[in-house]
Amino acid sequence: MAQYMFLLFDSEEWYDNLTAEEWQQAMKLHGAFAEAVEKAGARILGGEALERSSTASTVKQRQGGEPLVTDGPFIETKEALGGFYVVEARDLDQALELAKLCPSGNVEVRPVMDTSADSQPTA
C-alpha cells in the first residue's frame, strides 16, 4: 500500500468566533472521517491540527549567506494549512475517494516519496 499526505487548507476566519460546541462538532467530523478510512481498508498513519498561520516562522536558505528567519508563513493566501493526515491507501484512486470524505474546505493529496536506498523519485 502507498502513503499519501492529505494537506488540509481552509479559511482561518472560522476560528474567530468558534464556540466549544462548534469545536467538538468539528472533532466529531474528523473522528467520523477516521472511521470511514478504516472501513475502506485504509489507515491513517498520523496527523495533527496546526496552530494558526500567524504563529508560523519561515526559514529561507540563501546561497552564500546565513539562512533568513522571518515571522509568518512563506506565502500569503486566503486559505491556510490547518492540518494534515498521512494515509496509507491501496492507490491514488482510493486516496482521492477518501479525501472527498475529509471534513476540510480543500484537501491536497500528495504521494509520500519513498526515500529508501533502493528507490528512485518519480517525475
N, C-alpha and C positions, 0 to 999 in steps of 0.2 A: 504494500500500500504506500502511496505517496503522501507527502506532507504539504499542507497549504497554509499560508498565513492569511488570515482574514483581518484586514485593517478596517476599523470602524470609524467612519467620518460622519460628523453631524454638526449642526449649529450648536454653539455653546450657550446660546441665549436661554435654552430651557432650564439651565442651572439657576438663572437669576431669581426665579420665584418658585423654585421647586419645594414642594412640601414633603414631609416624611412619608406620607401615604403614597405620593407620586413616585418617590424613590423606591419604595417597597414594591410597587406595581412594576416598575422597570426591571427590578431584580427578578421578579416572578417571570417576566417575559424571557429574560436570559436563561432562567432555570428551565423553562419550557423548551427553549432552543436547545439546550444541552441534552435534554431528554430526547428530542427529535433526532439529534445527531446520533446518539447511541442506538435508537430504534432503527435507524437506517444502516446500522452495521459499521458506522464510522466512529472515530473517537476524538474528543477534544484533549490534546496533549498539554495544553497550557493556555493561559490568557489572563488578562488583567484589565481593569479600568484605569485610565490615566487621569491625573490631575489636569486642570485647565491648561491651555497652551500658554497662558500668561506666566505660568510657573516654569516654562522651559528655558533652557540655555542651549546655545549652539556653539560648537567648536568647529571653526573653519581652518583647515590646513592651508598654509601659504607656502608656496615653493620658495625656498631660501630664507624663510623667516619663521618666527615663532607663530604657533597657532593663535588665532584670534578667537577670544571667547566673548560672546555677546548674549544679552538677555533676550528671551523670546524665541519663538520658532524660526526656522530657516526661511520660511516664506509666509506671506500673509494671504489668508484665504477666508472665505465666508464660513467654510466648514473646517473643523479641526479634527485631528486624530484623537479620538476619545478612548480608544481601547483596541484590544486585539485578541484573537484566538489563534492557536496553532491547531489545525485539524488534520487528522490522518484519514484519508478517503481513498476509495478504490482508484479514482482517476479525476481529471478536471471536471468532467461532466457531473459526477456526484458532488464534488466540491461546490460547483456553481448552484446545483439544486439546493444544497444545504445553506449556502449564502442567502438564497432567496427567503429562507425561514428566519434569518437573523434579524432581531429587532433593532436595527440601526438604519439611519437615513440612507447611508451609502456604504457598501462593503466592497473594498478592493480585494480581490482574490489573487494571490501570487504564489506560485510553486516555491517551496523551500529548496534551495540548491544543495545537492549532495556534495559535500566538500571532502569526502573520504579520498584517500590517496589514489584509489583506482578509478576515480570518476573524472569526467571532463564536463565543464559547464556547457549547457546547450544554448544555442543562439536564439 
